């Protein structure tokens, strides 16, 4: 085991009104005694007795430090304050409603001590419901990703496709904070994704296929707050990721676009959920532009434009902030053409461009559908032509077969006539032979009867009777007994 230095690890726990859950998180950290560590709890002006609990716990264990905001400054700024307090070699941002599993801190520390270039040791996180049942894991598909020591390019291929990790099961090297830069959380609510993205672009990591922490599933989690008002945050996140990937030369352009698309599809739902409050026209246009140009989600962008009220009779214009006006052309909108955008009550250069893009896409989709239809018709015509040619060839062949069959029938009929003639002749000959045989049979019968009479007469001769008597001759079976 490597000999740890003083305060080798800082566990920062931002919290607000989660007294019971916070206690479970703190106790899971204090159970580790093999590595010197410090717990920094940043209380965002809780009102549920959190302050009393933490002060009492700190009095019993000097590893606990307590920081309290006078007012609630928001979850992201409070997290930034907590990360800014790190002075140790390693740190863990632990959510106040999660807890660590035994040996995670110690094993993760040993890994980073052995692998001095690694920016983080990442363990699997179990997502458990109130009953303690594991409902999912982070990463979501452990069986499909690579584990062990991974360089940025190899690691990002998995991370961008299968998703980010939970905060709580990662031990970070403090130099990663320098790479991300103060205030560390740059894009609002999805800052945890941005934080990981920026670090993973710059540092190798070591992934361990073993649970290190528990993500506590409950209705109050921040991930349930996402809606379309966070589109600017996601737009900024992808812009920062684009810049880092390009500047560091991690992927060729084509591969990165595929990975980026997979990542966008994974998080797509978070920015398409309805906002809790109605948005103004200007805000809708801004979000639509970011959805389209930054994230390529043009269907969603156009659906936002459809929410803007129309103003019939008003010409679509491009008007700059300085008052300069550019009039958009008015088109007929005939079949297959680009129709002029419907003018909106709200006007801006950005909106004008978006509306024209929308109509262009509509026209393109219409023409693509018509092209597909015509292609189907052409294919069907070609298929029918080929079928007609095939039928003609088949009919010609069938005619040849029928003609040959007719010739065979004529031949069979002639053979049948010949056979009938031969058969009649043979029958006549057989009849003649039969009559001759009958006559011959009658003749032989007459002869037999004559012979029998002669034999009878002969056996009655006295000389034969004497010979029979003295047994010199044996009488025939029909002869009378002498």
C-alpha positions in Angstrom: 0.0 0.0 0.0 1.2 3.5 -0.9 1.7 5.7 2.2 -0.8 8.6 1.9 0.0 12.2 2.6 -2.1 14.3 5.0 -5.6 15.1 3.6 -5.0 12.9 0.5 -8.6 13.1 -0.5 -11.3 15.8 -0.1 -14.9 14.7 -0.3 -17.1 17.8 -1.1 -20.8 17.5 -0.4 -23.1 20.4 -1.4 -26.4 20.0 0.3 -29.8 21.6 0.8 -32.6 20.3 3.1 -31.7 16.7 2.9 -30.7 16.0 6.5 -31.5 12.3 6.6 -29.9 11.5 3.2 -26.9 13.7 4.1 -26.2 11.7 7.2 -26.1 8.4 5.2 -23.7 10.0 2.7 -21.4 11.3 5.5 -21.3 8.0 7.4 -20.4 6.1 4.2 -17.3 8.4 3.9 -16.3 8.3 7.6 -16.2 4.4 7.4 -13.0 4.7 5.4 -10.0 5.0 7.8 -7.1 3.8 5.8 -6.6 7.0 3.8 -6.5 10.5 5.3 -9.5 12.4 4.1 -11.5 15.6 4.7 -15.2 16.1 4.2 -16.3 19.6 3.1 -20.0 20.1 3.5 -21.5 23.2 1.8 -24.9 23.9 3.2 -27.0 26.1 0.9 -29.0 27.7 3.8 -30.9 24.5 4.8 -33.9 24.9 7.2 -34.4 21.2 8.1 -31.9 20.8 10.9 -28.9 20.1 8.6 -26.8 22.7 10.4 -27.3 21.1 13.9 -26.5 17.6 12.6 -23.3 18.6 10.8 -22.0 20.7 13.6 -22.6 17.8 16.0 -20.9 15.4 13.6 -17.9 17.7 13.2 -17.5 17.9 16.9 -17.1 14.2 17.0 -14.9 13.8 13.9 -12.4 16.4 12.9 -12.4 15.3 9.3 -15.7 17.2 8.8 -15.7 20.8 7.9 -18.9 22.8 7.6 -19.6 25.8 5.3 -23.0 27.5 5.3 -24.4 30.1 2.9 -26.5 32.9 4.4 -29.0 32.5 1.6 -29.7 29.8 -1.0 -27.4 30.8 -3.9 -28.5 27.9 -6.2 -27.3 24.4 -6.6 -24.7 25.1 -9.4 -23.0 28.0 -7.6 -22.9 26.0 -4.4 -21.3 23.1 -6.2 -18.7 25.5 -7.6 -17.9 26.8 -4.1 -17.4 23.3 -2.9 -15.1 22.4 -5.8 -13.1 25.6 -5.1 -12.3 24.4 -1.6 -10.3 21.4 -2.8 -6.6 21.7 -1.9 -5.8 17.9 -1.6 -4.3 15.7 -4.3 -7.6 14.0 -4.9 -11.3 14.8 -4.5 -14.8 13.3 -4.8 -17.9 15.4 -5.5 -20.5 13.4 -3.5 -24.2 14.1 -4.0 -25.9 14.6 -0.6 -28.5 11.9 -1.5 -26.0 9.3 -2.6 -23.6 7.2 -0.5 -20.3 5.4 -1.1 -19.8 1.6 -0.9 -17.0 0.0 1.2 -13.5 0.0 -0.2 -14.3 2.4 -3.0 -12.2 5.3 -1.7 -9.3 3.1 -0.8 -9.2 1.1 -4.0 -9.7 4.2 -6.2 -6.9 6.0 -4.3 -4.5 3.0 -4.9 -5.3 3.1 -8.6 -4.5 6.8 -9.0 -1.3 6.4 -7.0 -0.2 3.6 -9.4 -1.3 5.5 -12.5 0.1 9.0 -12.2 -1.2 10.2 -15.6 -4.8 9.2 -15.0 -7.1 12.0 -14.2 -9.8 9.9 -12.6 -10.6 6.4 -11.3 -14.2 5.6 -12.3 -16.3 2.9 -10.7 -19.8 1.7 -11.5 -22.7 3.4 -9.8 -25.8 1.5 -8.8 -29.1 3.3 -9.1 -31.3 2.0 -6.3 -35.0 2.7 -5.5 -36.4 3.3 -2.1 -36.6 -0.5 -1.5 -32.9 -0.9 -2.3 -33.5 -2.7 -5.6 -30.9 -1.9 -8.3 -32.9 -0.4 -11.2 -30.0 0.7 -13.4 -26.2 1.4 -13.4 -23.9 4.2 -14.5 -22.6 3.6 -17.0 -25.8 2.3 -18.4 -24.3 -0.6 -20.3 -21.2 -1.9 -18.5 -21.1 -5.0 -20.7 -20.5 -2.9 -23.9 -17.7 -0.6 -22.8 -14.0 -1.0 -22.1 -12.5 -1.1 -18.7 -9.0 -0.5 -17.4 -6.6 2.2 -18.3 -7.9 4.2 -21.3 -6.5 7.1 -23.3 -8.8 10.0 -24.2 -9.7 8.9 -27.7 -10.5 5.3 -26.8 -12.4 6.3 -23.7 -14.5 9.0 -25.4 -15.7 6.6 -28.0 -17.6 4.7 -25.3 -18.4 7.8 -23.2 -20.1 9.7 -26.0 -22.2 6.7 -27.1 -23.2 5.2 -23.7 -23.4 8.2 -21.5 -21.7 10.0 -18.6 -21.0 8.7 -15.1 -22.5 9.5 -11.8 -20.5 12.1 -9.8 -20.3 10.0 -6.6 -18.3 7.0 -7.9 -15.4 9.0 -9.3 -12.1 9.8 -7.6 -10.6 12.8 -9.4 -7.1 14.1 -9.5 -7.1 17.8 -8.4 -5.2 18.9 -11.5 -8.4 18.2 -13.5 -9.9 21.3 -11.8 -7.2 23.4 -13.4 -8.0 21.9 -16.8 -11.7 22.7 -16.5 -11.1 26.2 -15.0 -13.0 28.2 -12.5 -15.9 28.2 -11.8 -15.7 24.6 -12.9 -19.4 24.3 -13.7 -19.8 26.3 -16.9 -23.1 25.3 -18.5 -25.7 25.3 -15.7 -27.7 22.1 -15.0 -25.9 19.8 -17.4 -22.5 20.9 -16.0 -21.7 17.4 -14.7 -21.7 16.2 -18.3 -19.6 19.2 -19.4 -17.2 18.7 -16.5 -16.6 15.1 -17.5 -16.4 15.9 -21.2 -13.7 18.5 -20.7 -11.6 16.4 -18.4 -11.9 13.2 -20.5 -10.7 15.1 -23.5 -7.4 15.9 -21.7 -6.7 13.0 -19.3 -6.5 9.2 -19.4 -8.9 7.5 -17.0 -9.0 4.1 -15.2 -12.4 2.4 -15.3 -13.3 -0.3 -12.8 -16.2 -2.7 -13.4 -17.3 -2.8 -9.8 -19.9 -0.7 -7.9 -18.3 2.2 -5.9 -21.4 4.2 -5.0 -25.2 4.2 -4.8 -27.3 6.7 -6.8 -30.5 7.2 -4.7 -33.6 7.3 -6.9 -36.2 9.7 -5.6 -38.6 12.3 -7.0 -36.6 15.4 -5.8 -33.5 14.8 -8.0 -32.2 17.6 -10.2 -32.2 15.5 -13.3 -36.0 15.7 -13.2 -35.8 19.5 -13.7 -34.7 19.5 -17.4 -36.9 21.1 -20.1 -36.5 23.2 -23.2 -35.2 26.3 -21.3 -32.0 24.3 -20.8 -31.4 24.3 -24.6 -28.8 27.1 -24.2 -26.9 25.1 -21.6 -26.8 22.0 -23.9 -25.8 24.2 -26.8 -22.9 25.7 -24.8 -21.9 22.2 -23.7 -21.6 20.9 -27.3 -19.8 24.1 -28.4 -17.2 23.6 -25.7 -16.9 19.9 -26.6 -16.5 20.8 -30.3 -13.7 23.2 -29.5 -11.8 20.8 -27.2 -12.1 17.9 -29.7 -10.8 20.1 -32.5 -8.0 21.8 -30.6 -6.7 18.5 -29.2 -7.1 16.6 -32.5 -8.8 13.6 -30.9 -10.9 12.4 -33.8 -11.2 12.9 -37.6 -14.2 15.0 -38.5 -16.4 12.2 -39.8 -16.0 10.0 -36.8 -16.6 12.8 -34.4 -19.8 13.8 -36.1 -21.1 10.2 -35.7 -20.1 10.2 -32.0 -21.6 13.7 -31.5 -24.9 12.5 -33.1 -25.0 9.5 -30.8 -24.5 11.8 -27.8 -27.2 14.2 -29.0 -29.7 11.4 -29.4 -28.9 10.2 -25.9 -29.7 13.6 -24.3 -32.3 14.7 -26.8 -35.3 14.3 -24.5 -33.8 16.6 -21.8 -34.2 19.7 -24.0 -37.5 18.9 -25.7 -39.6 18.7 -22.5 -42.1 21.5 -22.1 -41.2 24.4 -19.9 -43.0 24.9 -16.7 -43.9 28.5 -17.7 -44.8 29.9 -21.2 -41.9 31.4 -23.1 -41.8 34.7 -25.0 -41.5 34.9 -28.7 -37.9 36.1 -28.5 -36.9 33.3 -26.2 -38.6 30.7 -28.5 -36.7 32.0 -31.5 -33.4 31.9 -29.6 -33.9 28.3 -28.5 -35.0 27.3 -32.0 -31.8 28.7 -33.5 -29.7 26.8 -30.9 -31.6 23.6 -31.4 -31.1 23.8 -35.2 -27.7 25.3 -35.7 -25.9 23.9 -32.6 -27.6 20.5 -32.2 -29.0 19.9 -35.7 -32.4 19.2 -34.1 -34.3 21.0 -36.9 -37.6 19.2 -36.4 -37.8 20.4 -32.8 -36.6 23.9 -33.9 -39.4 24.2 -36.5 -42.0 22.9 -34.0 -41.0 25.9 -31.8 -41.5 28.3 -34.7 -44.9 26.9 -35.2 -45.8 28.2 -31.8 -45.3 31.8 -32.8 -48.5 33.7 -33.8 -48.9 34.5 -37.4 -49.7 38.0 -38.7 -51.6 37.8 -42.0 -50.9 40.5 -44.6 -47.5 41.4 -43.1 -44.5 41.0 -45.4 -41.7 38.8 -44.1 -38.6 41.1 -43.5 -35.1 41.0 -42.1 -34.7 44.0 -39.9 -31.4 44.7 -38.2 -30.9 46.3 -34.8 -29.8 49.5 -36.5 -33.1 49.8 -38.3 -31.9 48.6 -41.7 -34.6 46.5 -43.4 -34.2 43.7 -45.9 -37.4 42.5 -47.6 -37.6 38.8 -48.3 -38.9 37.7 -51.8 -42.5 36.6 -52.0 -42.9 33.4 -54.0 -45.9 31.7 -55.5 -45.6 28.6 -53.4 -46.7 26.4 -56.3 -46.3 22.6 -56.3 -42.8 21.6 -55.5 -41.6 25.1 -54.9 -40.5 27.0 -51.8 -43.5 29.0 -50.4 -42.9 32.3 -48.8 -42.8 32.0 -45.0 -45.9 33.0 -43.1 -45.1 36.4 -41.5 -45.0 36.4 -37.7 -46.1 39.1 -35.3 -42.6 38.9 -33.8 -39.9 40.0 -36.3 -36.1 39.5 -36.2 -33.3 38.7 -38.6 -32.7 35.3 -36.9 -36.4 34.5 -37.1 -36.5 35.4 -40.8 -33.6 33.1 -41.6 -35.2 30.3 -39.5 -38.5 30.6 -41.2 -36.9 30.4 -44.7 -34.9 27.4 -43.6 -38.1 25.8 -42.4 -39.9 26.4 -45.7 -36.9 25.2 -47.6 -36.9 21.9 -45.6 -40.6 21.6 -46.1 -40.2 22.0 -49.9 -37.2 19.6 -49.9 -39.2 17.0 -48.0 -42.1 17.5 -50.3 -39.9 17.1 -53.4 -38.1 14.2 -51.8 -41.5 12.5 -51.2 -42.6 13.2 -54.8 -39.3 11.9 -56.1 -39.7 8.8 -54.0 -43.3 8.4 -55.4 -42.1 8.9 -59.0 -39.3 6.4 -58.4 -41.8 3.9 -57.2 -44.0 4.5 -60.2 -41.0 4.2 -62.6 -39.9 1.0 -60.9 -43.5 -0.3 -61.2 -43.6 0.6 -64.9 -40.2 -1.0 -65.5 -41.4 -4.1 -63.6 -44.6 -4.2 -65.6 -42.7 -3.9 -68.9 -40.4 -6.7 -67.8 -43.4 -8.7 -66.8 -45.1 -8.1 -70.2 -41.9 -9.2 -72.0 -41.7 -12.2 -69.8 -45.4 -13.1 -70.5 -44.9 -12.7 -74.3 -41.9 -15.0 -74.2 -43.9 -17.4 -72.0 -46.8 -17.3 -74.4 -44.6 -18.0 -77.4 -43.0 -20.9 -75.6 -46.4 -22.1 -74.6 -47.6 -22.0 -78.2 -44.6 -24.1 -79.2 -45.4 -26.6 -76.5 -49.1 -26.7 -77.6 -48.1 -27.3 -81.2 -45.7 -30.1 -80.3 -48.4 -31.5 -78.0 -50.9 -31.5 -80.9 -48.5 -33.4 -83.1 -48.0 -35.9 -80.4 -51.8 -36.3 -80.1 -52.2 -36.9 -83.9 -49.4 -39.5 -83.7 -51.1 -41.1 -80.7 -54.4 -41.2 -82.6 -52.8 -42.9 -85.6 -51.0 -45.3 -83.3 -54.4 -46.1 -81.7 -56.0 -46.8 -85.1 -53.1 -49.1 -86.1 -53.3 -50.8 -82.8 -57.1 -51.4 -83.2 -56.6 -52.9 -86.6 -53.9 -55.2 -85.4 -55.9 -56.1 -82.4 -59.0 -57.0 -84.5 -56.8 -59.1 -86.8 -55.3 -60.9 -83.9 -58.8 -61.5 -82.3 -60.1 -62.9 -85.6 -57.1 -65.2 -85.8 -57.6 -66.3 -82.2 -61.3 -67.0 -83.0 -60.3 -69.2 -86.0 -57.8 -71.0 -83.9 -60.4 -71.5 -81.2 -63.0 -73.0 -83.6 -60.3 -75.3 -85.0 -59.4 -76.4 -81.5 -63.1 -77.1 -80.7 -63.4 -79.2 -83.8 -60.3 -81.1 -82.9 -61.5 -81.6 -79.4 -64.8 -83.1 -80.6 -62.9 -85.4 -82.9 -60.6 -86.6 -80.0 -63.7 -87.1 -77.8 -65.3 -89.2 -80.4 -62.2 -91.3 -80.8 -61.9 -91.6 -77.0 -65.5 -92.8 -76.8 -64.8 -95.4 -79.6 -61.7 -96.6 -77.9 -63.5 -97.0 -74.6 -66.2 -99.1 -76.4 -63.6 -101.2 -78.1 -61.8 -101.8 -74.8 -65.0 -102.8 -73.1 -65.8 -105.3 -75.8 -62.3 -106.6 -75.7 -62.3 -107.2 -72.0 -65.4 -109.3 -72.4 -63.6 -111.8 -74.7 -63.3 -115.2 -73.1 -59.6 -115.5 -73.7 -58.8 -112.3 -71.8 -61.1 -113.3 -69.0 -59.0 -116.5 -68.6 -55.8 -114.6 -68.6 -57.2 -112.2 -66.0 -58.3 -115.1 -63.9 -55.0 -116.8 -63.8 -53.4 -113.4 -63.2 -51.3 -113.3 -66.3 -52.9 -110.0 -67.1 -54.2 -107.2 -64.9 -57.6 -106.0 -65.9 -58.1 -102.3 -66.6 -59.8 -100.4 -63.8 -63.0 -100.2 -65.7 -63.1 -103.9 -66.5 -65.6 -106.1 -64.7 -64.3 -108.5 -62.1 -64.0 -111.9 -63.6 
